[in-house]
Amino acid sequence: MSYLANAMNFLPSEFAAYVDTLKWVSWKPTMFVLHNTGSPTLAQWLNGGATPAQRMVNLKHYYQGLGWHSAVHWFACPDRIWELCDPTQDGVHCSCCNHVSLSCEMVGDYSTEEFGSGPGAQVRDNAVQLMAVIHRKFGWDPKVFTPWSKGLAFHRECVADHHACPGSRVDKGDMINRVVARMAELQAA
């Protein structure tokens, strides 16, 4: 099982230092898959009454109820990055590439909720930070995608899963450009 006993969370500015401490030994990912939660929506996350920690517990129970040994590795929220599953082990999130990919859910339904401003843009920017850190760590180029073996994928590209995530308002070219720009900023820092 790769679920964490208790989900961890990081400020986006703390995430790179944390990832630098991780060692991939028995499992070596070669790509990244971006998702969105759909449920909870961003509005529910912000106004739904449960704390983010309780939401992580709820999501863990949901995935375990599906019989999954693991789930998505990270969740990008408006203010933090949450880690639900051990990123040094494979996750369960995209049938086309579970065995080779790290993953992030952006909290929200980006077929209906705003992604370019407000809390949606904060989620976007935290996901970009996360993906830039991971791509830098492994020396991956987010512009190069070889289906289901390397690169940055959107879950909707796995036609076997029949998902629209990370949502119709999320443009892959724009996200790649943002990740590339953030990687350059991290390199210069």
PyMOL commands that place a pseudoatom at each C-alpha (Angstrom):
pseudoatom trace, name=CA, resn=MET, resi=1, chain=A, elem=C, hetatm=0, pos=[0.000, 0.000, 0.000]
pseudoatom trace, name=CA, resn=SER, resi=2, chain=A, elem=C, hetatm=0, pos=[1.342, 3.417, -0.814]
pseudoatom trace, name=CA, resn=TYR, resi=3, chain=A, elem=C, hetatm=0, pos=[-1.254, 5.533, 1.014]
pseudoatom trace, name=CA, resn=LEU, resi=4, chain=A, elem=C, hetatm=0, pos=[0.343, 7.694, 3.667]
pseudoatom trace, name=CA, resn=ALA, resi=5, chain=A, elem=C, hetatm=0, pos=[-0.934, 7.090, 7.193]
pseudoatom trace, name=CA, resn=ASN, resi=6, chain=A, elem=C, hetatm=0, pos=[-1.557, 10.842, 7.348]
pseudoatom trace, name=CA, resn=ALA, resi=7, chain=A, elem=C, hetatm=0, pos=[-1.514, 13.053, 4.275]
pseudoatom trace, name=CA, resn=MET, resi=8, chain=A, elem=C, hetatm=0, pos=[1.266, 15.631, 4.271]
pseudoatom trace, name=CA, resn=ASN, resi=9, chain=A, elem=C, hetatm=0, pos=[1.020, 19.167, 2.972]
pseudoatom trace, name=CA, resn=PHE, resi=10, chain=A, elem=C, hetatm=0, pos=[3.436, 21.799, 1.779]
pseudoatom trace, name=CA, resn=LEU, resi=11, chain=A, elem=C, hetatm=0, pos=[3.444, 25.423, 0.854]
pseudoatom trace, name=CA, resn=PRO, resi=12, chain=A, elem=C, hetatm=0, pos=[4.378, 25.595, -2.824]
pseudoatom trace, name=CA, resn=SER, resi=13, chain=A, elem=C, hetatm=0, pos=[7.638, 27.308, -1.813]
pseudoatom trace, name=CA, resn=GLU, resi=14, chain=A, elem=C, hetatm=0, pos=[8.531, 24.302, 0.401]
pseudoatom trace, name=CA, resn=PHE, resi=15, chain=A, elem=C, hetatm=0, pos=[7.816, 21.631, -2.178]
pseudoatom trace, name=CA, resn=ALA, resi=16, chain=A, elem=C, hetatm=0, pos=[11.159, 21.628, -4.039]
pseudoatom trace, name=CA, resn=ALA, resi=17, chain=A, elem=C, hetatm=0, pos=[13.168, 21.147, -0.843]
pseudoatom trace, name=CA, resn=TYR, resi=18, chain=A, elem=C, hetatm=0, pos=[10.921, 18.248, 0.107]
pseudoatom trace, name=CA, resn=VAL, resi=19, chain=A, elem=C, hetatm=0, pos=[11.231, 16.558, -3.299]
pseudoatom trace, name=CA, resn=ASP, resi=20, chain=A, elem=C, hetatm=0, pos=[15.019, 16.864, -3.051]
pseudoatom trace, name=CA, resn=THR, resi=21, chain=A, elem=C, hetatm=0, pos=[14.868, 14.510, -0.049]
pseudoatom trace, name=CA, resn=LEU, resi=22, chain=A, elem=C, hetatm=0, pos=[13.040, 11.755, -1.943]
pseudoatom trace, name=CA, resn=LYS, resi=23, chain=A, elem=C, hetatm=0, pos=[14.805, 8.714, -3.404]
pseudoatom trace, name=CA, resn=TRP, resi=24, chain=A, elem=C, hetatm=0, pos=[13.274, 6.528, -6.085]
pseudoatom trace, name=CA, resn=VAL, resi=25, chain=A, elem=C, hetatm=0, pos=[14.833, 3.084, -5.697]
pseudoatom trace, name=CA, resn=SER, resi=26, chain=A, elem=C, hetatm=0, pos=[12.443, 0.232, -6.479]
pseudoatom trace, name=CA, resn=TRP, resi=27, chain=A, elem=C, hetatm=0, pos=[10.233, 2.233, -8.834]
pseudoatom trace, name=CA, resn=LYS, resi=28, chain=A, elem=C, hetatm=0, pos=[11.332, 4.792, -11.418]
pseudoatom trace, name=CA, resn=PRO, resi=29, chain=A, elem=C, hetatm=0, pos=[8.578, 6.928, -12.963]
pseudoatom trace, name=CA, resn=THR, resi=30, chain=A, elem=C, hetatm=0, pos=[9.082, 8.262, -16.485]
pseudoatom trace, name=CA, resn=MET, resi=31, chain=A, elem=C, hetatm=0, pos=[6.123, 10.616, -16.896]
pseudoatom trace, name=CA, resn=PHE, resi=32, chain=A, elem=C, hetatm=0, pos=[3.510, 12.782, -15.214]
pseudoatom trace, name=CA, resn=VAL, resi=33, chain=A, elem=C, hetatm=0, pos=[-0.303, 12.796, -15.490]
pseudoatom trace, name=CA, resn=LEU, resi=34, chain=A, elem=C, hetatm=0, pos=[-2.451, 15.819, -14.616]
pseudoatom trace, name=CA, resn=HIS, resi=35, chain=A, elem=C, hetatm=0, pos=[-6.017, 15.378, -13.333]
pseudoatom trace, name=CA, resn=ASN, resi=36, chain=A, elem=C, hetatm=0, pos=[-8.749, 17.418, -11.665]
pseudoatom trace, name=CA, resn=THR, resi=37, chain=A, elem=C, hetatm=0, pos=[-11.022, 16.242, -8.886]
pseudoatom trace, name=CA, resn=GLY, resi=38, chain=A, elem=C, hetatm=0, pos=[-14.377, 17.245, -10.341]
pseudoatom trace, name=CA, resn=SER, resi=39, chain=A, elem=C, hetatm=0, pos=[-15.715, 16.347, -6.897]
pseudoatom trace, name=CA, resn=PRO, resi=40, chain=A, elem=C, hetatm=0, pos=[-15.038, 18.070, -4.660]
pseudoatom trace, name=CA, resn=THR, resi=41, chain=A, elem=C, hetatm=0, pos=[-15.389, 21.121, -6.831]
pseudoatom trace, name=CA, resn=LEU, resi=42, chain=A, elem=C, hetatm=0, pos=[-13.269, 24.112, -5.973]
pseudoatom trace, name=CA, resn=ALA, resi=43, chain=A, elem=C, hetatm=0, pos=[-16.347, 25.823, -4.510]
pseudoatom trace, name=CA, resn=GLN, resi=44, chain=A, elem=C, hetatm=0, pos=[-16.997, 22.802, -2.277]
pseudoatom trace, name=CA, resn=TRP, resi=45, chain=A, elem=C, hetatm=0, pos=[-13.341, 22.694, -1.230]
pseudoatom trace, name=CA, resn=LEU, resi=46, chain=A, elem=C, hetatm=0, pos=[-13.416, 26.353, -0.239]
pseudoatom trace, name=CA, resn=ASN, resi=47, chain=A, elem=C, hetatm=0, pos=[-16.885, 26.420, 1.331]
pseudoatom trace, name=CA, resn=GLY, resi=48, chain=A, elem=C, hetatm=0, pos=[-17.810, 22.827, 2.123]
pseudoatom trace, name=CA, resn=GLY, resi=49, chain=A, elem=C, hetatm=0, pos=[-17.105, 22.823, 5.834]
pseudoatom trace, name=CA, resn=ALA, resi=50, chain=A, elem=C, hetatm=0, pos=[-14.561, 19.971, 5.960]
pseudoatom trace, name=CA, resn=THR, resi=51, chain=A, elem=C, hetatm=0, pos=[-10.945, 20.833, 6.611]
pseudoatom trace, name=CA, resn=PRO, resi=52, chain=A, elem=C, hetatm=0, pos=[-8.389, 19.984, 3.918]
pseudoatom trace, name=CA, resn=ALA, resi=53, chain=A, elem=C, hetatm=0, pos=[-6.973, 17.271, 6.215]
pseudoatom trace, name=CA, resn=GLN, resi=54, chain=A, elem=C, hetatm=0, pos=[-10.413, 15.705, 6.561]
pseudoatom trace, name=CA, resn=ARG, resi=55, chain=A, elem=C, hetatm=0, pos=[-10.917, 15.910, 2.801]
pseudoatom trace, name=CA, resn=MET, resi=56, chain=A, elem=C, hetatm=0, pos=[-7.700, 13.925, 2.328]
pseudoatom trace, name=CA, resn=VAL, resi=57, chain=A, elem=C, hetatm=0, pos=[-9.012, 11.277, 4.747]
pseudoatom trace, name=CA, resn=ASN, resi=58, chain=A, elem=C, hetatm=0, pos=[-12.306, 11.196, 2.824]
pseudoatom trace, name=CA, resn=LEU, resi=59, chain=A, elem=C, hetatm=0, pos=[-10.525, 10.866, -0.528]
pseudoatom trace, name=CA, resn=LYS, resi=60, chain=A, elem=C, hetatm=0, pos=[-8.301, 8.085, 0.835]
pseudoatom trace, name=CA, resn=HIS, resi=61, chain=A, elem=C, hetatm=0, pos=[-11.372, 6.162, 2.031]
pseudoatom trace, name=CA, resn=TYR, resi=62, chain=A, elem=C, hetatm=0, pos=[-13.067, 6.706, -1.323]
pseudoatom trace, name=CA, resn=TYR, resi=63, chain=A, elem=C, hetatm=0, pos=[-10.112, 5.283, -3.277]
pseudoatom trace, name=CA, resn=GLN, resi=64, chain=A, elem=C, hetatm=0, pos=[-9.658, 2.412, -0.833]
pseudoatom trace, name=CA, resn=GLY, resi=65, chain=A, elem=C, hetatm=0, pos=[-13.360, 1.642, -1.271]
pseudoatom trace, name=CA, resn=LEU, resi=66, chain=A, elem=C, hetatm=0, pos=[-12.658, 1.151, -4.973]
pseudoatom trace, name=CA, resn=GLY, resi=67, chain=A, elem=C, hetatm=0, pos=[-10.126, -1.516, -3.985]
pseudoatom trace, name=CA, resn=TRP, resi=68, chain=A, elem=C, hetatm=0, pos=[-7.135, 0.541, -5.101]
pseudoatom trace, name=CA, resn=HIS, resi=69, chain=A, elem=C, hetatm=0, pos=[-3.773, -0.104, -3.403]
pseudoatom trace, name=CA, resn=SER, resi=70, chain=A, elem=C, hetatm=0, pos=[-2.877, 3.532, -4.044]
pseudoatom trace, name=CA, resn=ALA, resi=71, chain=A, elem=C, hetatm=0, pos=[-4.252, 6.645, -5.728]
pseudoatom trace, name=CA, resn=VAL, resi=72, chain=A, elem=C, hetatm=0, pos=[-3.090, 10.003, -7.056]
pseudoatom trace, name=CA, resn=HIS, resi=73, chain=A, elem=C, hetatm=0, pos=[0.157, 11.146, -5.444]
pseudoatom trace, name=CA, resn=TRP, resi=74, chain=A, elem=C, hetatm=0, pos=[-0.577, 14.862, -4.951]
pseudoatom trace, name=CA, resn=PHE, resi=75, chain=A, elem=C, hetatm=0, pos=[-3.449, 17.339, -4.812]
pseudoatom trace, name=CA, resn=ALA, resi=76, chain=A, elem=C, hetatm=0, pos=[-2.921, 20.958, -5.842]
pseudoatom trace, name=CA, resn=CYS, resi=77, chain=A, elem=C, hetatm=0, pos=[-5.182, 23.247, -3.806]
pseudoatom trace, name=CA, resn=PRO, resi=78, chain=A, elem=C, hetatm=0, pos=[-5.422, 27.047, -3.742]
pseudoatom trace, name=CA, resn=ASP, resi=79, chain=A, elem=C, hetatm=0, pos=[-2.943, 27.419, -0.880]
pseudoatom trace, name=CA, resn=ARG, resi=80, chain=A, elem=C, hetatm=0, pos=[-1.042, 24.136, -0.537]
pseudoatom trace, name=CA, resn=ILE, resi=81, chain=A, elem=C, hetatm=0, pos=[0.121, 20.932, -2.150]
pseudoatom trace, name=CA, resn=TRP, resi=82, chain=A, elem=C, hetatm=0, pos=[-1.173, 17.807, -0.395]
pseudoatom trace, name=CA, resn=GLU, resi=83, chain=A, elem=C, hetatm=0, pos=[0.484, 14.407, -0.664]
pseudoatom trace, name=CA, resn=LEU, resi=84, chain=A, elem=C, hetatm=0, pos=[-1.857, 11.436, -0.268]
pseudoatom trace, name=CA, resn=CYS, resi=85, chain=A, elem=C, hetatm=0, pos=[0.307, 8.567, -1.534]
pseudoatom trace, name=CA, resn=ASP, resi=86, chain=A, elem=C, hetatm=0, pos=[4.015, 7.785, -1.400]
pseudoatom trace, name=CA, resn=PRO, resi=87, chain=A, elem=C, hetatm=0, pos=[5.504, 9.278, -4.572]
pseudoatom trace, name=CA, resn=THR, resi=88, chain=A, elem=C, hetatm=0, pos=[8.378, 6.775, -4.511]
pseudoatom trace, name=CA, resn=GLN, resi=89, chain=A, elem=C, hetatm=0, pos=[5.829, 4.043, -5.309]
pseudoatom trace, name=CA, resn=ASP, resi=90, chain=A, elem=C, hetatm=0, pos=[3.441, 3.679, -8.214]
pseudoatom trace, name=CA, resn=GLY, resi=91, chain=A, elem=C, hetatm=0, pos=[-0.029, 5.132, -7.910]
pseudoatom trace, name=CA, resn=VAL, resi=92, chain=A, elem=C, hetatm=0, pos=[-3.462, 4.319, -9.298]
pseudoatom trace, name=CA, resn=HIS, resi=93, chain=A, elem=C, hetatm=0, pos=[-4.949, 7.131, -11.364]
pseudoatom trace, name=CA, resn=CYS, resi=94, chain=A, elem=C, hetatm=0, pos=[-4.707, 6.456, -15.112]
pseudoatom trace, name=CA, resn=SER, resi=95, chain=A, elem=C, hetatm=0, pos=[-5.017, 2.962, -16.559]
pseudoatom trace, name=CA, resn=CYS, resi=96, chain=A, elem=C, hetatm=0, pos=[-2.794, 3.845, -19.523]
pseudoatom trace, name=CA, resn=CYS, resi=97, chain=A, elem=C, hetatm=0, pos=[0.263, 4.501, -17.368]
pseudoatom trace, name=CA, resn=ASN, resi=98, chain=A, elem=C, hetatm=0, pos=[-0.134, 3.828, -13.628]
pseudoatom trace, name=CA, resn=HIS, resi=99, chain=A, elem=C, hetatm=0, pos=[3.059, 1.797, -13.603]
pseudoatom trace, name=CA, resn=VAL, resi=100, chain=A, elem=C, hetatm=0, pos=[5.254, 4.603, -14.991]
pseudoatom trace, name=CA, resn=SER, resi=101, chain=A, elem=C, hetatm=0, pos=[3.689, 7.894, -13.877]
pseudoatom trace, name=CA, resn=LEU, resi=102, chain=A, elem=C, hetatm=0, pos=[3.503, 10.360, -11.037]
pseudoatom trace, name=CA, resn=SER, resi=103, chain=A, elem=C, hetatm=0, pos=[0.246, 12.250, -10.720]
pseudoatom trace, name=CA, resn=CYS, resi=104, chain=A, elem=C, hetatm=0, pos=[-1.537, 15.321, -9.430]
pseudoatom trace, name=CA, resn=GLU, resi=105, chain=A, elem=C, hetatm=0, pos=[-5.210, 16.173, -9.005]
pseudoatom trace, name=CA, resn=MET, resi=106, chain=A, elem=C, hetatm=0, pos=[-6.055, 19.845, -9.232]
pseudoatom trace, name=CA, resn=VAL, resi=107, chain=A, elem=C, hetatm=0, pos=[-8.916, 20.532, -6.837]
pseudoatom trace, name=CA, resn=GLY, resi=108, chain=A, elem=C, hetatm=0, pos=[-11.889, 21.721, -8.885]
pseudoatom trace, name=CA, resn=ASP, resi=109, chain=A, elem=C, hetatm=0, pos=[-14.128, 21.035, -11.846]
pseudoatom trace, name=CA, resn=TYR, resi=110, chain=A, elem=C, hetatm=0, pos=[-12.390, 22.859, -14.675]
pseudoatom trace, name=CA, resn=SER, resi=111, chain=A, elem=C, hetatm=0, pos=[-15.091, 22.160, -17.203]
pseudoatom trace, name=CA, resn=THR, resi=112, chain=A, elem=C, hetatm=0, pos=[-17.328, 24.574, -15.271]
pseudoatom trace, name=CA, resn=GLU, resi=113, chain=A, elem=C, hetatm=0, pos=[-15.178, 26.492, -12.760]
pseudoatom trace, name=CA, resn=GLU, resi=114, chain=A, elem=C, hetatm=0, pos=[-12.877, 29.419, -13.507]
pseudoatom trace, name=CA, resn=PHE, resi=115, chain=A, elem=C, hetatm=0, pos=[-9.272, 28.362, -14.130]
pseudoatom trace, name=CA, resn=GLY, resi=116, chain=A, elem=C, hetatm=0, pos=[-7.697, 31.612, -15.311]
pseudoatom trace, name=CA, resn=SER, resi=117, chain=A, elem=C, hetatm=0, pos=[-8.279, 33.801, -12.249]
pseudoatom trace, name=CA, resn=GLY, resi=118, chain=A, elem=C, hetatm=0, pos=[-9.049, 33.721, -8.541]
pseudoatom trace, name=CA, resn=PRO, resi=119, chain=A, elem=C, hetatm=0, pos=[-8.729, 30.468, -6.582]
pseudoatom trace, name=CA, resn=GLY, resi=120, chain=A, elem=C, hetatm=0, pos=[-8.716, 28.412, -9.816]
pseudoatom trace, name=CA, resn=ALA, resi=121, chain=A, elem=C, hetatm=0, pos=[-5.596, 30.264, -10.956]
pseudoatom trace, name=CA, resn=GLN, resi=122, chain=A, elem=C, hetatm=0, pos=[-4.028, 29.612, -7.545]
pseudoatom trace, name=CA, resn=VAL, resi=123, chain=A, elem=C, hetatm=0, pos=[-4.690, 25.883, -7.998]
pseudoatom trace, name=CA, resn=ARG, resi=124, chain=A, elem=C, hetatm=0, pos=[-3.220, 26.105, -11.509]
pseudoatom trace, name=CA, resn=ASP, resi=125, chain=A, elem=C, hetatm=0, pos=[-0.104, 27.887, -10.290]
pseudoatom trace, name=CA, resn=ASN, resi=126, chain=A, elem=C, hetatm=0, pos=[0.438, 25.354, -7.487]
pseudoatom trace, name=CA, resn=ALA, resi=127, chain=A, elem=C, hetatm=0, pos=[0.064, 22.494, -9.966]
pseudoatom trace, name=CA, resn=VAL, resi=128, chain=A, elem=C, hetatm=0, pos=[2.573, 24.217, -12.257]
pseudoatom trace, name=CA, resn=GLN, resi=129, chain=A, elem=C, hetatm=0, pos=[5.012, 24.571, -9.349]
pseudoatom trace, name=CA, resn=LEU, resi=130, chain=A, elem=C, hetatm=0, pos=[4.589, 20.891, -8.506]
pseudoatom trace, name=CA, resn=MET, resi=131, chain=A, elem=C, hetatm=0, pos=[5.075, 19.727, -12.102]
pseudoatom trace, name=CA, resn=ALA, resi=132, chain=A, elem=C, hetatm=0, pos=[8.071, 22.012, -12.642]
pseudoatom trace, name=CA, resn=VAL, resi=133, chain=A, elem=C, hetatm=0, pos=[9.768, 20.654, -9.524]
pseudoatom trace, name=CA, resn=ILE, resi=134, chain=A, elem=C, hetatm=0, pos=[9.129, 17.040, -10.559]
pseudoatom trace, name=CA, resn=HIS, resi=135, chain=A, elem=C, hetatm=0, pos=[10.200, 17.587, -14.172]
pseudoatom trace, name=CA, resn=ARG, resi=136, chain=A, elem=C, hetatm=0, pos=[13.415, 19.249, -12.968]
pseudoatom trace, name=CA, resn=LYS, resi=137, chain=A, elem=C, hetatm=0, pos=[14.088, 16.457, -10.469]
pseudoatom trace, name=CA, resn=PHE, resi=138, chain=A, elem=C, hetatm=0, pos=[13.945, 13.793, -13.178]
pseudoatom trace, name=CA, resn=GLY, resi=139, chain=A, elem=C, hetatm=0, pos=[15.331, 15.876, -16.056]
pseudoatom trace, name=CA, resn=TRP, resi=140, chain=A, elem=C, hetatm=0, pos=[12.101, 15.475, -18.026]
pseudoatom trace, name=CA, resn=ASP, resi=141, chain=A, elem=C, hetatm=0, pos=[11.047, 17.774, -20.857]
pseudoatom trace, name=CA, resn=PRO, resi=142, chain=A, elem=C, hetatm=0, pos=[7.303, 18.525, -20.560]
pseudoatom trace, name=CA, resn=LYS, resi=143, chain=A, elem=C, hetatm=0, pos=[7.196, 19.371, -24.279]
pseudoatom trace, name=CA, resn=VAL, resi=144, chain=A, elem=C, hetatm=0, pos=[8.060, 15.788, -25.288]
pseudoatom trace, name=CA, resn=PHE, resi=145, chain=A, elem=C, hetatm=0, pos=[5.224, 13.277, -24.947]
pseudoatom trace, name=CA, resn=THR, resi=146, chain=A, elem=C, hetatm=0, pos=[5.563, 9.649, -25.961]
pseudoatom trace, name=CA, resn=PRO, resi=147, chain=A, elem=C, hetatm=0, pos=[2.187, 8.079, -25.200]
pseudoatom trace, name=CA, resn=TRP, resi=148, chain=A, elem=C, hetatm=0, pos=[2.267, 6.186, -22.072]
pseudoatom trace, name=CA, resn=SER, resi=149, chain=A, elem=C, hetatm=0, pos=[6.013, 6.073, -21.541]
pseudoatom trace, name=CA, resn=LYS, resi=150, chain=A, elem=C, hetatm=0, pos=[7.269, 9.650, -21.082]
pseudoatom trace, name=CA, resn=GLY, resi=151, chain=A, elem=C, hetatm=0, pos=[6.241, 13.259, -20.900]
pseudoatom trace, name=CA, resn=LEU, resi=152, chain=A, elem=C, hetatm=0, pos=[3.364, 15.258, -19.487]
pseudoatom trace, name=CA, resn=ALA, resi=153, chain=A, elem=C, hetatm=0, pos=[-0.097, 13.823, -20.121]
pseudoatom trace, name=CA, resn=PHE, resi=154, chain=A, elem=C, hetatm=0, pos=[-3.616, 14.929, -19.357]
pseudoatom trace, name=CA, resn=HIS, resi=155, chain=A, elem=C, hetatm=0, pos=[-5.835, 12.120, -18.083]
pseudoatom trace, name=CA, resn=ARG, resi=156, chain=A, elem=C, hetatm=0, pos=[-8.284, 12.736, -20.941]
pseudoatom trace, name=CA, resn=GLU, resi=157, chain=A, elem=C, hetatm=0, pos=[-5.593, 11.538, -23.370]
pseudoatom trace, name=CA, resn=CYS, resi=158, chain=A, elem=C, hetatm=0, pos=[-6.040, 8.005, -21.988]
pseudoatom trace, name=CA, resn=VAL, resi=159, chain=A, elem=C, hetatm=0, pos=[-9.104, 7.123, -24.042]
pseudoatom trace, name=CA, resn=ALA, resi=160, chain=A, elem=C, hetatm=0, pos=[-9.509, 3.823, -22.180]
pseudoatom trace, name=CA, resn=ASP, resi=161, chain=A, elem=C, hetatm=0, pos=[-10.534, 5.723, -19.018]
pseudoatom trace, name=CA, resn=HIS, resi=162, chain=A, elem=C, hetatm=0, pos=[-13.220, 7.935, -20.639]
pseudoatom trace, name=CA, resn=HIS, resi=163, chain=A, elem=C, hetatm=0, pos=[-12.435, 10.992, -18.471]
pseudoatom trace, name=CA, resn=ALA, resi=164, chain=A, elem=C, hetatm=0, pos=[-12.513, 14.647, -19.468]
pseudoatom trace, name=CA, resn=CYS, resi=165, chain=A, elem=C, hetatm=0, pos=[-10.019, 15.652, -16.822]
pseudoatom trace, name=CA, resn=PRO, resi=166, chain=A, elem=C, hetatm=0, pos=[-8.332, 17.938, -16.088]
pseudoatom trace, name=CA, resn=GLY, resi=167, chain=A, elem=C, hetatm=0, pos=[-11.280, 19.805, -17.614]
pseudoatom trace, name=CA, resn=SER, resi=168, chain=A, elem=C, hetatm=0, pos=[-12.090, 21.591, -20.861]
pseudoatom trace, name=CA, resn=ARG, resi=169, chain=A, elem=C, hetatm=0, pos=[-10.836, 24.942, -19.521]
pseudoatom trace, name=CA, resn=VAL, resi=170, chain=A, elem=C, hetatm=0, pos=[-7.334, 23.522, -19.026]
pseudoatom trace, name=CA, resn=ASP, resi=171, chain=A, elem=C, hetatm=0, pos=[-5.216, 23.917, -22.159]
pseudoatom trace, name=CA, resn=LYS, resi=172, chain=A, elem=C, hetatm=0, pos=[-2.286, 21.527, -22.447]
pseudoatom trace, name=CA, resn=GLY, resi=173, chain=A, elem=C, hetatm=0, pos=[-0.105, 23.895, -24.480]
pseudoatom trace, name=CA, resn=ASP, resi=174, chain=A, elem=C, hetatm=0, pos=[-0.613, 26.659, -21.932]
pseudoatom trace, name=CA, resn=MET, resi=175, chain=A, elem=C, hetatm=0, pos=[0.197, 24.331, -19.028]
pseudoatom trace, name=CA, resn=ILE, resi=176, chain=A, elem=C, hetatm=0, pos=[3.348, 23.073, -20.746]
pseudoatom trace, name=CA, resn=ASN, resi=177, chain=A, elem=C, hetatm=0, pos=[4.486, 26.656, -21.374]
pseudoatom trace, name=CA, resn=ARG, resi=178, chain=A, elem=C, hetatm=0, pos=[3.858, 27.519, -17.731]
pseudoatom trace, name=CA, resn=VAL, resi=179, chain=A, elem=C, hetatm=0, pos=[5.799, 24.464, -16.522]
pseudoatom trace, name=CA, resn=VAL, resi=180, chain=A, elem=C, hetatm=0, pos=[8.733, 25.271, -18.843]
pseudoatom trace, name=CA, resn=ALA, resi=181, chain=A, elem=C, hetatm=0, pos=[8.794, 28.898, -17.638]
pseudoatom trace, name=CA, resn=ARG, resi=182, chain=A, elem=C, hetatm=0, pos=[8.649, 27.832, -13.984]
pseudoatom trace, name=CA, resn=MET, resi=183, chain=A, elem=C, hetatm=0, pos=[11.446, 25.304, -14.530]
pseudoatom trace, name=CA, resn=ALA, resi=184, chain=A, elem=C, hetatm=0, pos=[13.606, 28.150, -15.897]
pseudoatom trace, name=CA, resn=GLU, resi=185, chain=A, elem=C, hetatm=0, pos=[12.778, 30.286, -12.838]
pseudoatom trace, name=CA, resn=LEU, resi=186, chain=A, elem=C, hetatm=0, pos=[13.707, 27.421, -10.508]
pseudoatom trace, name=CA, resn=GLN, resi=187, chain=A, elem=C, hetatm=0, pos=[16.968, 26.896, -12.401]
pseudoatom trace, name=CA, resn=ALA, resi=188, chain=A, elem=C, hetatm=0, pos=[17.845, 30.588, -12.096]
pseudoatom trace, name=CA, resn=ALA, resi=189, chain=A, elem=C, hetatm=0, pos=[17.095, 30.748, -8.367]
for i in range(1, 189): cmd.bond("trace and resi %d" % i, "trace and resi %d" % (i + 1))
show_as sticks, trace
zoom trace
